[in-house]
């Protein structure tokens, strides 16, 4: 089975805008904060993989800010 491209999975210009807004509101990596460190977040991660479920994809309570290792 071939994996769809990021754009086909929903990571389009609407996602780009939502991602930027989320990172502006949540500028630090959640994983680093739990360890007492402050690193800038650069990625919005889906806590529970959405697997194509658009409701889960857009549920902000399922998003977390992370830094890129």
C-alpha positions in Angstrom: 0.0 0.0 0.0 1.4 3.4 -1.0 1.2 6.2 1.5 -0.5 9.4 0.4 1.5 12.6 0.1 1.3 15.0 3.0 -0.9 17.3 1.0 -3.3 14.4 0.2 -3.4 13.6 4.0 -4.6 17.2 4.8 -1.4 19.1 5.3 -2.4 21.9 3.0 -2.3 25.7 3.2 -5.2 25.6 5.7 -3.0 23.3 7.9 0.0 25.6 7.4 -2.0 28.6 8.8 -3.4 26.6 11.7 0.0 25.2 12.5 1.6 28.7 12.6 -1.2 30.0 14.8 -0.9 27.1 17.2 2.8 27.4 17.5 2.4 31.2 18.1 0.1 30.4 21.0 2.2 27.4 22.2 5.8 28.4 21.5 7.6 25.8 23.6 8.1 22.0 23.1 5.7 20.1 25.4 8.1 17.2 25.8 11.0 19.5 26.8 8.8 21.4 29.2 7.9 18.2 31.0 11.7 17.8 31.6 12.0 21.3 32.9 13.6 22.7 29.7 12.4 25.4 27.3 13.1 24.7 23.6 11.2 26.4 20.8 8.5 24.2 19.3 8.7 23.8 15.5 6.3 20.9 14.9 2.6 20.4 15.7 2.2 16.7 16.5 -1.1 14.8 16.5 -1.1 13.1 19.9 -3.4 10.4 18.7 -2.7 9.5 15.0 -5.6 10.7 12.9 -5.2 8.1 10.2 -7.3 10.1 7.8 -10.0 11.0 10.3 -10.6 14.7 9.5 -12.4 15.4 12.8 -9.4 14.0 14.7 -7.0 15.8 12.4 -8.5 19.2 13.2 -9.2 18.6 16.9 -6.8 21.0 18.6 -7.0 19.1 21.9 -5.2 16.4 19.9 -2.3 18.7 19.0 0.9 19.2 20.9 3.9 21.5 20.1 7.2 19.7 19.8 10.7 20.6 18.8 12.4 18.7 16.0 15.1 16.4 17.3 
